[in-house]
Amino acid sequence: MEVNRIYSILNNDKKFDVFYEDRPVWIQEINGSMAKVGFVDNFEEKDVFIKDLYERSL
């Protein structure tokens, strides 16, 4: 995923399905090429590379 797309998601009221390693996440913040994400399926948080985040096509 690209940084511009993340800013677009964060500044939008609509819900977007974002994934990291096949797990749904929400983006908490971005810092350079990293994003802090929270996993939807538990309380885990992790710093990941933005390039490793993706949206699933329907």
C-alpha positions as CSV (number, residue, x, y, z in Angstrom):
1,M,0.0,0.0,0.0
2,E,1.2,3.5,-0.6
3,V,1.3,6.3,2.0
4,N,-1.1,8.5,-0.1
5,R,-3.7,5.7,0.0
6,I,-3.4,5.4,3.8
7,Y,-3.9,9.2,4.2
8,S,-7.0,8.8,2.0
9,I,-8.3,6.0,4.2
10,L,-7.6,7.9,7.5
11,N,-9.3,11.1,6.2
12,N,-12.4,9.3,5.1
13,D,-15.5,8.4,7.1
14,K,-16.1,5.3,5.1
15,K,-14.8,1.9,6.3
16,F,-12.0,0.2,4.4
17,D,-10.8,-3.4,4.8
18,V,-7.1,-3.2,5.3
19,F,-5.0,-6.4,5.9
20,Y,-1.6,-7.4,7.1
21,E,-0.5,-11.0,6.6
22,D,-4.2,-12.0,5.9
23,R,-5.3,-10.5,9.2
24,P,-7.7,-7.5,9.3
25,V,-6.1,-4.4,10.9
26,W,-6.9,-0.8,11.6
27,I,-4.3,1.9,11.1
28,Q,-3.6,3.8,14.2
29,E,-0.8,6.1,13.0
30,I,1.9,6.4,10.4
31,N,5.5,7.4,10.8
32,G,7.6,7.6,7.7
33,S,7.5,4.2,6.0
34,M,6.0,2.5,9.1
35,A,2.4,2.2,10.4
36,K,1.2,1.3,13.8
37,V,-1.7,-1.1,13.4
38,G,-4.1,-2.8,15.7
39,F,-5.4,-6.3,14.8
40,V,-9.2,-6.6,14.6
41,D,-9.2,-10.1,15.9
42,N,-7.4,-9.4,19.2
43,F,-5.7,-6.6,21.2
44,E,-2.3,-7.0,19.6
45,E,-0.6,-3.9,18.1
46,K,2.4,-3.9,15.8
47,D,4.6,-1.6,13.8
48,V,4.7,-2.7,10.2
49,F,6.0,-1.5,6.9
50,I,3.4,0.4,5.0
51,K,4.3,-1.5,1.9
52,D,3.1,-4.7,3.6
53,L,-0.4,-3.5,4.1
54,Y,-3.1,-4.2,1.5
55,E,-6.7,-3.9,0.6
56,R,-8.6,-7.0,-0.6
57,S,-10.5,-6.7,-3.8
58,L,-14.0,-7.9,-3.8
